[in-house]
Amino acid sequence: MKGITFLLSITFFISIFLLSYTPLLANQAEKNSELIEDIYDFGDSSSAHLTAVAWLALEQEDHEAVIAFTNRCIKRYLPEAKAMQKNFQLNLKEGEDYSIYWALNDVGTCLFIQGSSCLKENKVLKAKKAFYFLSTQLSESRCWDPNGWFWQPAHRANELLATFAANKTKGGKVQ
């Protein structure tokens, strides 16, 4: 009987130990880029690749992957994106398109993807932060639509921010 009690006690303590450290390990993995690189294949880490994979992750509702790929793009290319935003010219020369602003476009799109992912997970405050940063810091970013045109993620972000504000005054939820 003492042997069974001893085994149950050991099993109980091991279970408690593992349960209490599982979230800590998950948080460490998010913060430790070396562990993140072991989990995800970032390919060539080009902004275009990171953005494309982030879109796919959003479509598959793999929110952890969305955060990993969008954060990688934002952290790597934000300085270039801000410089492009500062030097943005609305009137492009003949033969040019918005793809010359590649960092601005991809980082802006990643912020939109990240905000959309947070919204799907009902992390409204994080979504608001991503959309607000996009609309205030990278408002001229464009995203290529497979149907053949560029659209502005900041415009949609502004619409969502307005919806948040309207629903807050009404006490409702964002749809």
Order of alpha helices (4+ residues) and beta strands (2+ residues): alpha-alpha-alpha-alpha-alpha-alpha-beta-beta-alpha
